[in-house]
Amino acid sequence: MIFRESRNLPSIPATMRSAVRTVSAAPPWSLTAVALLVAGLVFLPLGYLVLRASQAGDRVWDLLLRDRTLDVLVNTIVLAIAVGFTAALIAIPAAWLTARTDMPLGKWLAPACALPLVIPSYVGALVFVAALGPSGYLSDWLHDTFGITEIPSIYGFGGSWLTLSLFTFPYVFLTVGAALRGIDPVHEEAARSLGKSSIGAFASTTLRQLRPAAISGMLLAALYTVSDFGVVTLFRYDSLTRAIYVQYRSSFDRSYAAVLSLVLVAFALCLVVIDARARDRAAYYRIGAGVARRRKPVELGKMRFPALAFILLILGVSLALPIGVLVAWLVRAIERGDEFSGLVDSAWSSFLLGLGAGVLAVAAALPVAILAARFRSRAGRSAERVTYLGYGLPGIVIALSFVFLGANYIPGLYQTIPLLLLAYVVRFVPQAVGSAKASLLQINPRIEDAARGLGRGWKGAIWSVTAPLAYPGILVGFALVFMTVVKELPITLLLRPTGMDTLATEVWTAAGSGSYGRAAAPALGLIALSAIPSILVLGRMRDIDVRGEG
């Protein structure tokens, strides 16, 4: 039985209290110290931003109130809201059609709808620029076929919105899909028995129950949009991340970049708080395994094949089109005799960085997850909440803070792999914390009590009993960190050692010079490398959502 605790419950029955009680009211000081150290690392970027912004003195308010500051903030907010709602409009029907209806190929298409997460959004943007840009494939076809010489520009808001929506809708799809698997279909069946159509019954019953999950997924899509750097840069859309990067690269006075970063962090943290509240209010319980009725697929009738066409259209644009265009570019590059001599080294660098960051993130996350899941401790709750600040710290902000830290205080580590891995951990440790905690909460603490009763200490009980049982969630956390690290762009661009290239930087360098053929090989390598852990994540995602909370 899986349930989510709600703050609105007036009381918890005694039998249920025994299932969620903690191992001890007083956590070991060593565990608390390590968890607080991890939380302190997450605070480093915020400390840098405050320090750098304070150097502007009285100019801070002038910088904040600049017309450009307001413009890029509004642009970022509008884009985040538009992407969040569009992702929901795509994902909610797709999740329902693949999970609850008799649509053909539904069981096969459900995991496919999550696969666009494998494609880095900046790779998708590169493809869309080539396909839909002024001199792209669509423009050439319209000119040759119909004599049309001008098409609407994809640059700016339109291209950014389209690309980010198509590559973030899986966040909503996964959260809504997980909720659909836990919602009893009896209400939807009752609505259909009263004469409502399949779609009407879904809209009037199940859709309301899906609201918290949908909001959570939308906020994840919005957070991704807020932190995105590659898409808005390729489409020349003035969002906060692009403005920060341009300001950092073009000015000796980086106080304005720090001020813009604080604005970005403040907005992202607002989304994190809203996300947390949406999750706290989600309280859909099952009393026992036998209460939920067996789901009978909803019969779509004449709408079966239009529904299938809708799913295939989405997958065609978000999955088949990018991969197909990249393969075509690669074939042309090979025919031209282009060399890809550094591809193996870049792929190996990406793999090692993902592996190292995944291991370190899991190692940093476990003390926080154990403290939060197993002990009634204010320090544990605080450490967990602080680590989630990583969701509100875009990669470019973390990169700038570690550039400052390395250049001014630890020059021996500046532009070295250890500092790069540390920045990755700060950015992505929430993924490992969430998934590890989710698995720990699904394990009855009485098992640990039994081990302690046999003479083991709390460490022995955790590592010999709990950790092996929580292995699936820990592995998911590692896979999520690995997958996101190999795709990470701004942190890698600013902190990588001199002369070191990864698949992500190879794609970015080739795209910057307009060499799409050269970008194809590392882009396909990046997708293949990301696909390995994504298969694991999708296999374990039935009980653990994308934030890792069961």
C-alpha positions, 0 to 999 in steps of 0.5 A: 500500500502506497499513500501520501501524507497530507497536512490536512488530515485531522489524525492518523489511525494507530495502525497507520502511525506504526507504519510511519513512525521513525527509528529514533527521535534523536538522530546521530550527530554525525548524520546530522553534520553530513546532511547539514554540510550538503545543505551548506554546499547548496547555499554557496551560489546564493552567497556568491550572488549576494556578495557580488550584487552587494558590490554594486552598492547604491546602484542595486536598485538602479540595476533592478529597476532598469527597463531591460531588467523588467523586460527580460523578467516579463519575457521569462515569466510569459515563456514559463507560463506558456510552456507549462500550460502547453505541456499540460495540454499535450500531456494530459490527453496523452496520459489518459489515452495511453493509460485508460483507453482502448487506443491501439498500441497504447501500451507501447506508446506510453513509454515512448511519450516519455522518451523526448526527455532523452533529447536535450532541448538545445539539440531540439532547438538546433533541429527546429532552426534548420527545419523551420528557420528562414532558410530551412527545409520547410522554407525551401519546400514552400518556395519550390512547391508554391512559390512562397518566399517568406514564412513567419520567423521561428526566432524569438518567443515562438520557437522557444515556446514550441521547442520547450513545450515539446521537450518538457511535456514528458514531465507532465506526462509522467506525473499525470500517468503516475496519478492515473495509475493510483486513481480508482476509475469507479467515478469515471465509470459511474459518470459514463453510466449516467450518460456522459461520453468517455471524454465528458466523464474524464473531464468531470471526474478524473481530470479534477482528481488529476489537478495536483499532479498536473500542476506539479508537472506544469511547474516542473516544465516551467522550472526547466524553462526558467533555467534553460539556456540553450534554447533561448540562446539559439532562438535569440529570445531575451530571457533571464538566462540569456541576459545573464550569460551575455552580461557575464561575457561582455562586461567587466562589471558583473554586478548586473549579472549577479542582480539578474541572477538573483531575480532569476533565483527569486522567480524560480524559488517561487515556482519551487514553493508553489510546487511543494504546496501543490504536492502537500495538498495531494491526498489520494489514498487507497485504504487497501489493495482490494479497494480499487476496482479493476480498470476496464479500458474506455472504449473510444469507438470512432475516436480510436484512430484519431486519438492514435493520430494525435499521439503519433503526431506528438511523437513524430515532432518531438522524437522522430523529427529530431532523430531523423534530421540528425541522422540525415545530417550525419549521412551528409557529413560522412559523404562530405568526408567530415572527420569526427576524430574527437567524438570518442574522447568527448563521449568518454568525458561525458560518460565519466562526468555523468558517472562521477556526478551520479555517484557523488550526488547519491553519496551526498543525498543518502544522509539527507534522505535518511535523516528526513525519512527516519528521524523526527528532526528539524535539522533533517527537514531543513536540510532536505528543503535546502537541497531542493533549492537546487531546483531554483538555481539555474545551471548558469547561476551555479556556474558563475558562483563556482567560477568566482569561488575557484578564481578567487579562493581556491585557484588550484581547483579552478577549471578542474574536474573536482570543482566541475563535479561539485557544481553538478552535485549542487545542481542535481542532488535534489533528484537523488534526495527525492528518489532515495527518500521515496524508497525509504518511506516505502520500507517499514521501519520495523525491519530496522528495529528488528536488526537493531534488536539483534545487536546492530547499531543504526548504521548497521541497520541502515546499510545492511537492511534498509539500503538494499531494500531502497536500492531501486530508488537509489538507482533511479536517483543515480540514473536521473543525475547521470542523464541530466549531467551528460546533457548539462550545458552552462555549467560544463561550458564555464567550468570544464578544464581547458581543452576538455570537450564533452558531447554537449560542448561539441554540439554547442560549438558546432551549432555556433559555427553553423556546422550542422553536420558536425553537430549531428554526430555528438548530438546522436551520441548524446541521445544514445548516452542519455537513453541508457539511464532513461530506460532504467528510469522509465522502468522504475517510474511506476512508484517514483515520480520525476521529483522522486517523491512516491 
